[in-house]
Structure formats: C-alpha cells, structure tokens
Amino acid sequence: MAVIHRTTVEPTKLELLASWLPSRPWYRGGADGPELSKAGGFRLDDPRGEVGIEFMVVTDASGPAPVTYLVPLTYRGAPLDGAGHALVGTMEHGVLGRRWAYDGCHDPVLAAQLTELIAGRARAQDQDVSDTPDREVAAECTGAVPVPAELTAHDDSEGTRLTAPRGATLRVHRVLRPAPDARPALPRGAVGQVTGCWRTADGARARGVLAVLHPGAPA
C-alpha cells in the first residue's frame, strides 16, 4: 500500500496544475488562469511500489460557472522516458525529494492500474490516509477486460482516449458532471466503468462517471 507522508511539497499540486491546465484542450476556465480548489479524488497502488498514482478532482472558479476536472497524476523519482510532453512539472517533496509529476493518462503504470480497477483486481485507496480503501469509488465490469498494451493517449475537448492497437478504448472524463441518478448506467457498448464522488462548488456531494472502457475488435 502507498504511504501518505505528512510533509511539505513545493510547489503545491494546485500550483502545478494552475500553470498546466490552460494548455489542455478540455480546459474551460478564464483567460487569466484557473482558480483551483481541491474537490476530491482517490489513489491507486503501483504493485511495484515505485510510482505514486493519484486521481485528483479540482474545481475551477475562474470562468462564468465553476468547472470540475479529473486530473490523473503520477509521481516518479526520475523522468519517464519519452514522456516529456506529459510532464506537468517537478516538485520538492519533504520526504522523497524531487518528484516528477506527469499527466497520468500518458503513464503506462496508471493506465494498467485503472484497467485493473475496472476489472475488480485493484481497489481504490483513500486520497489522504494510508492503507485505507476509498469506498465511494465504484467499478463495474460486465465483460472481459483487455490487458493494456501500447495504449496511445489522445486529448479532445471532453477528455482523454487511451486506445490499444486492436481498438479497445479507455475513455477518461476530464470535465466531470454529476449523474442524474445515484448509480450511473453503463453506456451502450461499454464493458466497464468507474464512478466516484466529489464536492461541488456549493459544498454538495456529487457522483459521476470518471472513466469508461469499450472493448476492441474481436480476435
């Protein structure tokens, strides 16, 4: 299980995101940059214990209406080869030293563990407490979950598509919207999804879809 350290991080994660988010095609905030606050999130464990995996949920109050984003991040003790385009920034961790923070959709460790979560082979962990499951994160799976390999990430105005060579697609929602009911239905054609909760700008609790898995072409 990942250990949550009670220490300082410079710059903070919100400060890193404030400078990075405006470069994303799904950013909806004001021209002067986002005004961010933490709204929720969870973690996943790297089986090798080398990469920190966090799914941050942040709310941006800079635009005409608040927008809530899902930002999967990975934290590494050294640069990830070939992923310079996905670097969010570096920070100094009070215990672990320098950490490289990446857009996790471009990190194969996060993609693999998100798929494991959908398949029921991994459990979401509390964002702030060590060795504690996050019971508000729910994974649903109705079919075979392909093992991720050579996933390619593509950003658009709504989120990120992680596509495998045979067409399997893991869709990560970046702009979050509350679902109309407590248990969002699995989209047509999908074999799995992840839903989770966050706090809205007015302090209410919301649940919505975070990621959806569609199968690839048959062998």
PyMOL CGO cylinders between C-alpha atoms (Angstrom):
from pymol import cmd
from pymol.cgo import CYLINDER

trace = [
    CYLINDER, 0.00, 0.00, 0.00, 1.16, 3.53, -0.74, 0.3, 1, 1, 1, 1, 1, 1,
    CYLINDER, 1.16, 3.53, -0.74, 2.24, 5.55, 2.29, 0.3, 1, 1, 1, 1, 1, 1,
    CYLINDER, 2.24, 5.55, 2.29, 0.82, 9.05, 2.59, 0.3, 1, 1, 1, 1, 1, 1,
    CYLINDER, 0.82, 9.05, 2.59, 3.51, 11.35, 4.01, 0.3, 1, 1, 1, 1, 1, 1,
    CYLINDER, 3.51, 11.35, 4.01, 2.55, 14.33, 6.16, 0.3, 1, 1, 1, 1, 1, 1,
    CYLINDER, 2.55, 14.33, 6.16, 5.08, 16.77, 4.77, 0.3, 1, 1, 1, 1, 1, 1,
    CYLINDER, 5.08, 16.77, 4.77, 5.59, 19.77, 2.51, 0.3, 1, 1, 1, 1, 1, 1,
    CYLINDER, 5.59, 19.77, 2.51, 5.54, 19.83, -1.28, 0.3, 1, 1, 1, 1, 1, 1,
    CYLINDER, 5.54, 19.83, -1.28, 6.95, 22.80, -3.22, 0.3, 1, 1, 1, 1, 1, 1,
    CYLINDER, 6.95, 22.80, -3.22, 5.34, 23.95, -5.40, 0.3, 1, 1, 1, 1, 1, 1,
    CYLINDER, 5.34, 23.95, -5.40, 2.00, 22.55, -4.30, 0.3, 1, 1, 1, 1, 1, 1,
    CYLINDER, 2.00, 22.55, -4.30, -0.01, 20.30, -6.59, 0.3, 1, 1, 1, 1, 1, 1,
    CYLINDER, -0.01, 20.30, -6.59, -2.63, 23.01, -7.11, 0.3, 1, 1, 1, 1, 1, 1,
    CYLINDER, -2.63, 23.01, -7.11, 0.11, 25.46, -8.09, 0.3, 1, 1, 1, 1, 1, 1,
    CYLINDER, 0.11, 25.46, -8.09, 1.47, 22.99, -10.65, 0.3, 1, 1, 1, 1, 1, 1,
    CYLINDER, 1.47, 22.99, -10.65, -1.99, 22.42, -12.08, 0.3, 1, 1, 1, 1, 1, 1,
    CYLINDER, -1.99, 22.42, -12.08, -2.77, 26.14, -12.25, 0.3, 1, 1, 1, 1, 1, 1,
    CYLINDER, -2.77, 26.14, -12.25, 0.06, 26.67, -14.75, 0.3, 1, 1, 1, 1, 1, 1,
    CYLINDER, 0.06, 26.67, -14.75, -0.58, 23.43, -16.69, 0.3, 1, 1, 1, 1, 1, 1,
    CYLINDER, -0.58, 23.43, -16.69, -4.37, 23.25, -17.08, 0.3, 1, 1, 1, 1, 1, 1,
    CYLINDER, -4.37, 23.25, -17.08, -4.74, 26.17, -19.56, 0.3, 1, 1, 1, 1, 1, 1,
    CYLINDER, -4.74, 26.17, -19.56, -2.66, 24.19, -22.07, 0.3, 1, 1, 1, 1, 1, 1,
    CYLINDER, -2.66, 24.19, -22.07, -5.23, 21.37, -22.18, 0.3, 1, 1, 1, 1, 1, 1,
    CYLINDER, -5.23, 21.37, -22.18, -7.92, 21.24, -24.92, 0.3, 1, 1, 1, 1, 1, 1,
    CYLINDER, -7.92, 21.24, -24.92, -10.56, 20.39, -22.30, 0.3, 1, 1, 1, 1, 1, 1,
    CYLINDER, -10.56, 20.39, -22.30, -9.81, 23.46, -20.16, 0.3, 1, 1, 1, 1, 1, 1,
    CYLINDER, -9.81, 23.46, -20.16, -12.91, 25.66, -19.71, 0.3, 1, 1, 1, 1, 1, 1,
    CYLINDER, -12.91, 25.66, -19.71, -11.62, 28.35, -17.36, 0.3, 1, 1, 1, 1, 1, 1,
    CYLINDER, -11.62, 28.35, -17.36, -10.89, 32.04, -17.64, 0.3, 1, 1, 1, 1, 1, 1,
    CYLINDER, -10.89, 32.04, -17.64, -8.15, 33.60, -19.75, 0.3, 1, 1, 1, 1, 1, 1,
    CYLINDER, -8.15, 33.60, -19.75, -6.21, 34.70, -16.67, 0.3, 1, 1, 1, 1, 1, 1,
    CYLINDER, -6.21, 34.70, -16.67, -5.79, 31.12, -15.47, 0.3, 1, 1, 1, 1, 1, 1,
    CYLINDER, -5.79, 31.12, -15.47, -7.70, 28.82, -13.15, 0.3, 1, 1, 1, 1, 1, 1,
    CYLINDER, -7.70, 28.82, -13.15, -8.74, 29.45, -9.56, 0.3, 1, 1, 1, 1, 1, 1,
    CYLINDER, -8.74, 29.45, -9.56, -8.46, 25.96, -8.15, 0.3, 1, 1, 1, 1, 1, 1,
    CYLINDER, -8.46, 25.96, -8.15, -9.66, 24.21, -5.04, 0.3, 1, 1, 1, 1, 1, 1,
    CYLINDER, -9.66, 24.21, -5.04, -9.50, 20.54, -4.13, 0.3, 1, 1, 1, 1, 1, 1,
    CYLINDER, -9.50, 20.54, -4.13, -12.83, 18.75, -4.60, 0.3, 1, 1, 1, 1, 1, 1,
    CYLINDER, -12.83, 18.75, -4.60, -11.98, 15.07, -4.07, 0.3, 1, 1, 1, 1, 1, 1,
    CYLINDER, -11.98, 15.07, -4.07, -10.07, 12.19, -5.55, 0.3, 1, 1, 1, 1, 1, 1,
    CYLINDER, -10.07, 12.19, -5.55, -8.51, 8.83, -4.76, 0.3, 1, 1, 1, 1, 1, 1,
    CYLINDER, -8.51, 8.83, -4.76, -5.32, 6.83, -5.23, 0.3, 1, 1, 1, 1, 1, 1,
    CYLINDER, -5.32, 6.83, -5.23, -4.28, 3.52, -6.75, 0.3, 1, 1, 1, 1, 1, 1,
    CYLINDER, -4.28, 3.52, -6.75, -1.30, 1.43, -5.73, 0.3, 1, 1, 1, 1, 1, 1,
    CYLINDER, -1.30, 1.43, -5.73, 1.59, 0.61, -8.04, 0.3, 1, 1, 1, 1, 1, 1,
    CYLINDER, 1.59, 0.61, -8.04, 2.27, -3.12, -7.48, 0.3, 1, 1, 1, 1, 1, 1,
    CYLINDER, 2.27, -3.12, -7.48, 6.00, -2.39, -7.60, 0.3, 1, 1, 1, 1, 1, 1,
    CYLINDER, 6.00, -2.39, -7.60, 5.74, 0.46, -5.13, 0.3, 1, 1, 1, 1, 1, 1,
    CYLINDER, 5.74, 0.46, -5.13, 7.71, 2.84, -7.37, 0.3, 1, 1, 1, 1, 1, 1,
    CYLINDER, 7.71, 2.84, -7.37, 5.13, 5.20, -8.87, 0.3, 1, 1, 1, 1, 1, 1,
    CYLINDER, 5.13, 5.20, -8.87, 2.62, 7.32, -6.97, 0.3, 1, 1, 1, 1, 1, 1,
    CYLINDER, 2.62, 7.32, -6.97, -0.83, 7.25, -8.61, 0.3, 1, 1, 1, 1, 1, 1,
    CYLINDER, -0.83, 7.25, -8.61, -3.41, 9.89, -7.72, 0.3, 1, 1, 1, 1, 1, 1,
    CYLINDER, -3.41, 9.89, -7.72, -6.70, 10.86, -9.33, 0.3, 1, 1, 1, 1, 1, 1,
    CYLINDER, -6.70, 10.86, -9.33, -7.21, 14.47, -8.28, 0.3, 1, 1, 1, 1, 1, 1,
    CYLINDER, -7.21, 14.47, -8.28, -10.57, 16.21, -8.60, 0.3, 1, 1, 1, 1, 1, 1,
    CYLINDER, -10.57, 16.21, -8.60, -10.34, 20.01, -8.62, 0.3, 1, 1, 1, 1, 1, 1,
    CYLINDER, -10.34, 20.01, -8.62, -12.89, 22.76, -9.12, 0.3, 1, 1, 1, 1, 1, 1,
    CYLINDER, -12.89, 22.76, -9.12, -12.03, 25.88, -11.13, 0.3, 1, 1, 1, 1, 1, 1,
    CYLINDER, -12.03, 25.88, -11.13, -13.92, 29.06, -10.25, 0.3, 1, 1, 1, 1, 1, 1,
    CYLINDER, -13.92, 29.06, -10.25, -12.30, 31.32, -12.86, 0.3, 1, 1, 1, 1, 1, 1,
    CYLINDER, -12.30, 31.32, -12.86, -14.99, 31.09, -15.55, 0.3, 1, 1, 1, 1, 1, 1,
    CYLINDER, -14.99, 31.09, -15.55, -18.64, 32.12, -15.76, 0.3, 1, 1, 1, 1, 1, 1,
    CYLINDER, -18.64, 32.12, -15.76, -19.59, 28.93, -13.88, 0.3, 1, 1, 1, 1, 1, 1,
    CYLINDER, -19.59, 28.93, -13.88, -17.49, 26.53, -11.78, 0.3, 1, 1, 1, 1, 1, 1,
    CYLINDER, -17.49, 26.53, -11.78, -15.98, 23.61, -13.68, 0.3, 1, 1, 1, 1, 1, 1,
    CYLINDER, -15.98, 23.61, -13.68, -14.81, 20.37, -12.06, 0.3, 1, 1, 1, 1, 1, 1,
    CYLINDER, -14.81, 20.37, -12.06, -11.87, 18.49, -13.60, 0.3, 1, 1, 1, 1, 1, 1,
    CYLINDER, -11.87, 18.49, -13.60, -10.50, 15.00, -13.11, 0.3, 1, 1, 1, 1, 1, 1,
    CYLINDER, -10.50, 15.00, -13.11, -6.70, 15.09, -13.26, 0.3, 1, 1, 1, 1, 1, 1,
    CYLINDER, -6.70, 15.09, -13.26, -4.95, 11.70, -13.02, 0.3, 1, 1, 1, 1, 1, 1,
    CYLINDER, -4.95, 11.70, -13.02, -1.35, 12.22, -11.95, 0.3, 1, 1, 1, 1, 1, 1,
    CYLINDER, -1.35, 12.22, -11.95, 1.68, 10.01, -11.47, 0.3, 1, 1, 1, 1, 1, 1,
    CYLINDER, 1.68, 10.01, -11.47, 4.66, 10.89, -9.29, 0.3, 1, 1, 1, 1, 1, 1,
    CYLINDER, 4.66, 10.89, -9.29, 8.08, 9.47, -10.11, 0.3, 1, 1, 1, 1, 1, 1,
    CYLINDER, 8.08, 9.47, -10.11, 11.54, 9.69, -8.63, 0.3, 1, 1, 1, 1, 1, 1,
    CYLINDER, 11.54, 9.69, -8.63, 13.13, 10.09, -12.08, 0.3, 1, 1, 1, 1, 1, 1,
    CYLINDER, 13.13, 10.09, -12.08, 11.95, 11.29, -15.51, 0.3, 1, 1, 1, 1, 1, 1,
    CYLINDER, 11.95, 11.29, -15.51, 9.79, 8.88, -17.54, 0.3, 1, 1, 1, 1, 1, 1,
    CYLINDER, 9.79, 8.88, -17.54, 11.48, 8.16, -20.86, 0.3, 1, 1, 1, 1, 1, 1,
    CYLINDER, 11.48, 8.16, -20.86, 9.60, 9.52, -23.86, 0.3, 1, 1, 1, 1, 1, 1,
    CYLINDER, 9.60, 9.52, -23.86, 7.01, 11.37, -21.75, 0.3, 1, 1, 1, 1, 1, 1,
    CYLINDER, 7.01, 11.37, -21.75, 8.38, 14.90, -21.75, 0.3, 1, 1, 1, 1, 1, 1,
    CYLINDER, 8.38, 14.90, -21.75, 5.20, 16.11, -23.47, 0.3, 1, 1, 1, 1, 1, 1,
    CYLINDER, 5.20, 16.11, -23.47, 3.15, 14.82, -20.49, 0.3, 1, 1, 1, 1, 1, 1,
    CYLINDER, 3.15, 14.82, -20.49, 5.22, 16.43, -17.73, 0.3, 1, 1, 1, 1, 1, 1,
    CYLINDER, 5.22, 16.43, -17.73, 3.06, 18.61, -15.50, 0.3, 1, 1, 1, 1, 1, 1,
    CYLINDER, 3.06, 18.61, -15.50, 6.07, 19.82, -13.50, 0.3, 1, 1, 1, 1, 1, 1,
    CYLINDER, 6.07, 19.82, -13.50, 8.60, 18.94, -10.83, 0.3, 1, 1, 1, 1, 1, 1,
    CYLINDER, 8.60, 18.94, -10.83, 8.27, 19.48, -7.11, 0.3, 1, 1, 1, 1, 1, 1,
    CYLINDER, 8.27, 19.48, -7.11, 10.33, 19.02, -3.98, 0.3, 1, 1, 1, 1, 1, 1,
    CYLINDER, 10.33, 19.02, -3.98, 8.81, 16.52, -1.57, 0.3, 1, 1, 1, 1, 1, 1,
    CYLINDER, 8.81, 16.52, -1.57, 9.84, 16.91, 2.06, 0.3, 1, 1, 1, 1, 1, 1,
    CYLINDER, 9.84, 16.91, 2.06, 10.50, 13.17, 2.46, 0.3, 1, 1, 1, 1, 1, 1,
    CYLINDER, 10.50, 13.17, 2.46, 11.03, 11.75, -1.04, 0.3, 1, 1, 1, 1, 1, 1,
    CYLINDER, 11.03, 11.75, -1.04, 12.99, 14.62, -2.58, 0.3, 1, 1, 1, 1, 1, 1,
    CYLINDER, 12.99, 14.62, -2.58, 12.50, 15.71, -6.17, 0.3, 1, 1, 1, 1, 1, 1,
    CYLINDER, 12.50, 15.71, -6.17, 9.42, 14.24, -7.83, 0.3, 1, 1, 1, 1, 1, 1,
    CYLINDER, 9.42, 14.24, -7.83, 8.39, 14.39, -11.49, 0.3, 1, 1, 1, 1, 1, 1,
    CYLINDER, 8.39, 14.39, -11.49, 4.62, 14.80, -11.86, 0.3, 1, 1, 1, 1, 1, 1,
    CYLINDER, 4.62, 14.80, -11.86, 3.06, 13.52, -15.10, 0.3, 1, 1, 1, 1, 1, 1,
    CYLINDER, 3.06, 13.52, -15.10, -0.35, 13.60, -16.71, 0.3, 1, 1, 1, 1, 1, 1,
    CYLINDER, -0.35, 13.60, -16.71, -1.17, 10.04, -15.68, 0.3, 1, 1, 1, 1, 1, 1,
    CYLINDER, -1.17, 10.04, -15.68, -3.09, 9.26, -18.86, 0.3, 1, 1, 1, 1, 1, 1,
    CYLINDER, -3.09, 9.26, -18.86, 0.29, 9.16, -20.60, 0.3, 1, 1, 1, 1, 1, 1,
    CYLINDER, 0.29, 9.16, -20.60, 1.87, 6.90, -17.95, 0.3, 1, 1, 1, 1, 1, 1,
    CYLINDER, 1.87, 6.90, -17.95, 1.59, 3.14, -18.60, 0.3, 1, 1, 1, 1, 1, 1,
    CYLINDER, 1.59, 3.14, -18.60, 1.58, 2.36, -14.86, 0.3, 1, 1, 1, 1, 1, 1,
    CYLINDER, 1.58, 2.36, -14.86, -1.56, 4.41, -14.26, 0.3, 1, 1, 1, 1, 1, 1,
    CYLINDER, -1.56, 4.41, -14.26, -3.29, 3.05, -17.37, 0.3, 1, 1, 1, 1, 1, 1,
    CYLINDER, -3.29, 3.05, -17.37, -2.61, -0.52, -16.26, 0.3, 1, 1, 1, 1, 1, 1,
    CYLINDER, -2.61, -0.52, -16.26, -3.89, 0.04, -12.73, 0.3, 1, 1, 1, 1, 1, 1,
    CYLINDER, -3.89, 0.04, -12.73, -7.01, 1.88, -13.89, 0.3, 1, 1, 1, 1, 1, 1,
    CYLINDER, -7.01, 1.88, -13.89, -7.81, -1.12, -16.06, 0.3, 1, 1, 1, 1, 1, 1,
    CYLINDER, -7.81, -1.12, -16.06, -7.20, -3.41, -13.08, 0.3, 1, 1, 1, 1, 1, 1,
    CYLINDER, -7.20, -3.41, -13.08, -9.61, -1.30, -11.04, 0.3, 1, 1, 1, 1, 1, 1,
    CYLINDER, -9.61, -1.30, -11.04, -12.35, -1.73, -13.67, 0.3, 1, 1, 1, 1, 1, 1,
    CYLINDER, -12.35, -1.73, -13.67, -11.69, -5.48, -13.76, 0.3, 1, 1, 1, 1, 1, 1,
    CYLINDER, -11.69, -5.48, -13.76, -12.03, -5.73, -9.99, 0.3, 1, 1, 1, 1, 1, 1,
    CYLINDER, -12.03, -5.73, -9.99, -8.41, -6.73, -9.47, 0.3, 1, 1, 1, 1, 1, 1,
    CYLINDER, -8.41, -6.73, -9.47, -7.38, -3.45, -7.79, 0.3, 1, 1, 1, 1, 1, 1,
    CYLINDER, -7.38, -3.45, -7.79, -9.05, -1.30, -5.15, 0.3, 1, 1, 1, 1, 1, 1,
    CYLINDER, -9.05, -1.30, -5.15, -9.27, 2.47, -4.93, 0.3, 1, 1, 1, 1, 1, 1,
    CYLINDER, -9.27, 2.47, -4.93, -7.44, 3.89, -1.93, 0.3, 1, 1, 1, 1, 1, 1,
    CYLINDER, -7.44, 3.89, -1.93, -8.19, 6.94, 0.18, 0.3, 1, 1, 1, 1, 1, 1,
    CYLINDER, -8.19, 6.94, 0.18, -6.52, 10.06, -1.15, 0.3, 1, 1, 1, 1, 1, 1,
    CYLINDER, -6.52, 10.06, -1.15, -5.24, 11.24, 2.24, 0.3, 1, 1, 1, 1, 1, 1,
    CYLINDER, -5.24, 11.24, 2.24, -4.97, 8.21, 4.56, 0.3, 1, 1, 1, 1, 1, 1,
    CYLINDER, -4.97, 8.21, 4.56, -2.53, 5.31, 4.17, 0.3, 1, 1, 1, 1, 1, 1,
    CYLINDER, -2.53, 5.31, 4.17, -3.82, 1.74, 3.80, 0.3, 1, 1, 1, 1, 1, 1,
    CYLINDER, -3.82, 1.74, 3.80, -7.47, 2.78, 3.69, 0.3, 1, 1, 1, 1, 1, 1,
    CYLINDER, -7.47, 2.78, 3.69, -9.88, 1.84, 0.86, 0.3, 1, 1, 1, 1, 1, 1,
    CYLINDER, -9.88, 1.84, 0.86, -11.99, 4.58, -0.73, 0.3, 1, 1, 1, 1, 1, 1,
    CYLINDER, -11.99, 4.58, -0.73, -15.46, 3.07, -0.64, 0.3, 1, 1, 1, 1, 1, 1,
    CYLINDER, -15.46, 3.07, -0.64, -17.03, 5.89, -2.64, 0.3, 1, 1, 1, 1, 1, 1,
    CYLINDER, -17.03, 5.89, -2.64, -15.22, 4.80, -5.80, 0.3, 1, 1, 1, 1, 1, 1,
    CYLINDER, -15.22, 4.80, -5.80, -17.21, 2.10, -7.61, 0.3, 1, 1, 1, 1, 1, 1,
    CYLINDER, -17.21, 2.10, -7.61, -16.03, -0.06, -10.51, 0.3, 1, 1, 1, 1, 1, 1,
    CYLINDER, -16.03, -0.06, -10.51, -18.40, -2.01, -12.76, 0.3, 1, 1, 1, 1, 1, 1,
    CYLINDER, -18.40, -2.01, -12.76, -17.41, -4.71, -15.24, 0.3, 1, 1, 1, 1, 1, 1,
    CYLINDER, -17.41, -4.71, -15.24, -19.69, -6.82, -17.44, 0.3, 1, 1, 1, 1, 1, 1,
    CYLINDER, -19.69, -6.82, -17.44, -17.24, -8.44, -19.82, 0.3, 1, 1, 1, 1, 1, 1,
    CYLINDER, -17.24, -8.44, -19.82, -13.65, -9.38, -20.44, 0.3, 1, 1, 1, 1, 1, 1,
    CYLINDER, -13.65, -9.38, -20.44, -11.23, -6.56, -19.67, 0.3, 1, 1, 1, 1, 1, 1,
    CYLINDER, -11.23, -6.56, -19.67, -8.30, -6.47, -22.08, 0.3, 1, 1, 1, 1, 1, 1,
    CYLINDER, -8.30, -6.47, -22.08, -4.79, -6.26, -20.68, 0.3, 1, 1, 1, 1, 1, 1,
    CYLINDER, -4.79, -6.26, -20.68, -3.50, -2.80, -21.61, 0.3, 1, 1, 1, 1, 1, 1,
    CYLINDER, -3.50, -2.80, -21.61, -0.59, -2.75, -24.03, 0.3, 1, 1, 1, 1, 1, 1,
    CYLINDER, -0.59, -2.75, -24.03, 0.80, 0.10, -26.09, 0.3, 1, 1, 1, 1, 1, 1,
    CYLINDER, 0.80, 0.10, -26.09, -2.03, 2.44, -25.17, 0.3, 1, 1, 1, 1, 1, 1,
    CYLINDER, -2.03, 2.44, -25.17, -1.97, 5.74, -27.04, 0.3, 1, 1, 1, 1, 1, 1,
    CYLINDER, -1.97, 5.74, -27.04, -3.45, 8.83, -25.39, 0.3, 1, 1, 1, 1, 1, 1,
    CYLINDER, -3.45, 8.83, -25.39, -5.41, 11.45, -27.34, 0.3, 1, 1, 1, 1, 1, 1,
    CYLINDER, -5.41, 11.45, -27.34, -6.89, 14.59, -25.74, 0.3, 1, 1, 1, 1, 1, 1,
    CYLINDER, -6.89, 14.59, -25.74, -10.01, 16.32, -27.01, 0.3, 1, 1, 1, 1, 1, 1,
    CYLINDER, -10.01, 16.32, -27.01, -12.45, 18.91, -25.70, 0.3, 1, 1, 1, 1, 1, 1,
    CYLINDER, -12.45, 18.91, -25.70, -14.07, 16.50, -23.21, 0.3, 1, 1, 1, 1, 1, 1,
    CYLINDER, -14.07, 16.50, -23.21, -11.29, 14.24, -22.03, 0.3, 1, 1, 1, 1, 1, 1,
    CYLINDER, -11.29, 14.24, -22.03, -8.69, 11.65, -22.99, 0.3, 1, 1, 1, 1, 1, 1,
    CYLINDER, -8.69, 11.65, -22.99, -8.97, 8.46, -25.04, 0.3, 1, 1, 1, 1, 1, 1,
    CYLINDER, -8.97, 8.46, -25.04, -6.49, 5.68, -24.32, 0.3, 1, 1, 1, 1, 1, 1,
    CYLINDER, -6.49, 5.68, -24.32, -6.57, 3.39, -27.35, 0.3, 1, 1, 1, 1, 1, 1,
    CYLINDER, -6.57, 3.39, -27.35, -5.00, -0.06, -27.77, 0.3, 1, 1, 1, 1, 1, 1,
    CYLINDER, -5.00, -0.06, -27.77, -3.83, -1.44, -31.15, 0.3, 1, 1, 1, 1, 1, 1,
    CYLINDER, -3.83, -1.44, -31.15, -6.94, -3.63, -31.60, 0.3, 1, 1, 1, 1, 1, 1,
    CYLINDER, -6.94, -3.63, -31.60, -9.28, -0.77, -30.79, 0.3, 1, 1, 1, 1, 1, 1,
    CYLINDER, -9.28, -0.77, -30.79, -10.04, -1.19, -27.09, 0.3, 1, 1, 1, 1, 1, 1,
    CYLINDER, -10.04, -1.19, -27.09, -10.59, 2.32, -25.72, 0.3, 1, 1, 1, 1, 1, 1,
    CYLINDER, -10.59, 2.32, -25.72, -10.41, 3.58, -22.17, 0.3, 1, 1, 1, 1, 1, 1,
    CYLINDER, -10.41, 3.58, -22.17, -12.16, 6.96, -22.04, 0.3, 1, 1, 1, 1, 1, 1,
    CYLINDER, -12.16, 6.96, -22.04, -11.12, 9.17, -19.12, 0.3, 1, 1, 1, 1, 1, 1,
    CYLINDER, -11.12, 9.17, -19.12, -13.54, 12.01, -18.45, 0.3, 1, 1, 1, 1, 1, 1,
    CYLINDER, -13.54, 12.01, -18.45, -11.76, 15.26, -17.63, 0.3, 1, 1, 1, 1, 1, 1,
    CYLINDER, -11.76, 15.26, -17.63, -14.73, 17.61, -17.28, 0.3, 1, 1, 1, 1, 1, 1,
    CYLINDER, -14.73, 17.61, -17.28, -16.91, 16.00, -14.62, 0.3, 1, 1, 1, 1, 1, 1,
    CYLINDER, -16.91, 16.00, -14.62, -20.67, 16.27, -14.48, 0.3, 1, 1, 1, 1, 1, 1,
    CYLINDER, -20.67, 16.27, -14.48, -23.00, 14.90, -11.78, 0.3, 1, 1, 1, 1, 1, 1,
    CYLINDER, -23.00, 14.90, -11.78, -25.02, 11.89, -12.93, 0.3, 1, 1, 1, 1, 1, 1,
    CYLINDER, -25.02, 11.89, -12.93, -28.81, 12.24, -12.84, 0.3, 1, 1, 1, 1, 1, 1,
    CYLINDER, -28.81, 12.24, -12.84, -29.12, 9.21, -10.53, 0.3, 1, 1, 1, 1, 1, 1,
    CYLINDER, -29.12, 9.21, -10.53, -27.10, 7.58, -7.77, 0.3, 1, 1, 1, 1, 1, 1,
    CYLINDER, -27.10, 7.58, -7.77, -25.94, 4.66, -9.95, 0.3, 1, 1, 1, 1, 1, 1,
    CYLINDER, -25.94, 4.66, -9.95, -24.96, 5.85, -13.43, 0.3, 1, 1, 1, 1, 1, 1,
    CYLINDER, -24.96, 5.85, -13.43, -25.85, 3.28, -16.07, 0.3, 1, 1, 1, 1, 1, 1,
    CYLINDER, -25.85, 3.28, -16.07, -23.11, 1.65, -18.10, 0.3, 1, 1, 1, 1, 1, 1,
    CYLINDER, -23.11, 1.65, -18.10, -23.02, 3.31, -21.55, 0.3, 1, 1, 1, 1, 1, 1,
    CYLINDER, -23.02, 3.31, -21.55, -24.14, 1.23, -24.53, 0.3, 1, 1, 1, 1, 1, 1,
    CYLINDER, -24.14, 1.23, -24.53, -21.33, -0.92, -25.88, 0.3, 1, 1, 1, 1, 1, 1,
    CYLINDER, -21.33, -0.92, -25.88, -19.10, -0.46, -22.82, 0.3, 1, 1, 1, 1, 1, 1,
    CYLINDER, -19.10, -0.46, -22.82, -17.76, -3.35, -20.73, 0.3, 1, 1, 1, 1, 1, 1,
    CYLINDER, -17.76, -3.35, -20.73, -16.81, -1.37, -17.66, 0.3, 1, 1, 1, 1, 1, 1,
    CYLINDER, -16.81, -1.37, -17.66, -16.69, 1.98, -15.93, 0.3, 1, 1, 1, 1, 1, 1,
    CYLINDER, -16.69, 1.98, -15.93, -15.54, 3.77, -12.81, 0.3, 1, 1, 1, 1, 1, 1,
    CYLINDER, -15.54, 3.77, -12.81, -17.71, 6.24, -10.89, 0.3, 1, 1, 1, 1, 1, 1,
    CYLINDER, -17.71, 6.24, -10.89, -16.74, 8.42, -7.98, 0.3, 1, 1, 1, 1, 1, 1,
    CYLINDER, -16.74, 8.42, -7.98, -17.78, 11.31, -5.77, 0.3, 1, 1, 1, 1, 1, 1,
    CYLINDER, -17.78, 11.31, -5.77, -16.65, 14.89, -5.30, 0.3, 1, 1, 1, 1, 1, 1,
    CYLINDER, -16.65, 14.89, -5.30, -17.76, 18.11, -3.64, 0.3, 1, 1, 1, 1, 1, 1,
    CYLINDER, -17.76, 18.11, -3.64, -19.44, 20.70, -5.83, 0.3, 1, 1, 1, 1, 1, 1,
    CYLINDER, -19.44, 20.70, -5.83, -18.67, 24.42, -5.59, 0.3, 1, 1, 1, 1, 1, 1,
    CYLINDER, -18.67, 24.42, -5.59, -21.59, 24.90, -3.19, 0.3, 1, 1, 1, 1, 1, 1,
    CYLINDER, -21.59, 24.90, -3.19, -20.43, 22.08, -0.93, 0.3, 1, 1, 1, 1, 1, 1,
    CYLINDER, -20.43, 22.08, -0.93, -22.89, 19.41, -2.08, 0.3, 1, 1, 1, 1, 1, 1,
    CYLINDER, -22.89, 19.41, -2.08, -21.84, 15.82, -2.79, 0.3, 1, 1, 1, 1, 1, 1,
    CYLINDER, -21.84, 15.82, -2.79, -21.96, 14.70, -6.41, 0.3, 1, 1, 1, 1, 1, 1,
    CYLINDER, -21.96, 14.70, -6.41, -21.37, 11.35, -8.13, 0.3, 1, 1, 1, 1, 1, 1,
    CYLINDER, -21.37, 11.35, -8.13, -20.48, 10.90, -11.77, 0.3, 1, 1, 1, 1, 1, 1,
    CYLINDER, -20.48, 10.90, -11.77, -18.63, 8.78, -14.31, 0.3, 1, 1, 1, 1, 1, 1,
    CYLINDER, -18.63, 8.78, -14.31, -14.84, 9.05, -14.25, 0.3, 1, 1, 1, 1, 1, 1,
    CYLINDER, -14.84, 9.05, -14.25, -13.79, 6.51, -16.89, 0.3, 1, 1, 1, 1, 1, 1,
    CYLINDER, -13.79, 6.51, -16.89, -15.43, 4.11, -19.36, 0.3, 1, 1, 1, 1, 1, 1,
    CYLINDER, -15.43, 4.11, -19.36, -13.93, 1.06, -21.08, 0.3, 1, 1, 1, 1, 1, 1,
    CYLINDER, -13.93, 1.06, -21.08, -15.07, -0.03, -24.56, 0.3, 1, 1, 1, 1, 1, 1,
    CYLINDER, -15.07, -0.03, -24.56, -13.90, -3.37, -25.99, 0.3, 1, 1, 1, 1, 1, 1,
    CYLINDER, -13.90, -3.37, -25.99, -11.71, -3.71, -29.04, 0.3, 1, 1, 1, 1, 1, 1,
    CYLINDER, -11.71, -3.71, -29.04, -12.23, -5.64, -32.25, 0.3, 1, 1, 1, 1, 1, 1,
    CYLINDER, -12.23, -5.64, -32.25, -12.61, -9.43, -31.81, 0.3, 1, 1, 1, 1, 1, 1,
    CYLINDER, -12.61, -9.43, -31.81, -9.55, -11.56, -32.42, 0.3, 1, 1, 1, 1, 1, 1,
]
cmd.load_cgo(trace, "trace")
